[in-house]
Amino acid sequence: MSSTPVEDGRRVRHQARDAVVLMTFSAVVSVGAALTVVLLTHLGR
């Protein structure tokens, strides 16, 4: 089964979008965790 260049381009764009979504999610979770630690540390004083 062969794929056309258009299908390959769509697949690459889809994978790139998925990668950006994953990186964004990871960054948001990381920043949220860091802020939670800072807040808990501040409240624990």
Secondary structure, 3 states (H helix, E strand, C coil): CCCCHHHHHHHHHHHHHHHHHHHHHHHHHHHHHHHHHHHHHHHCC
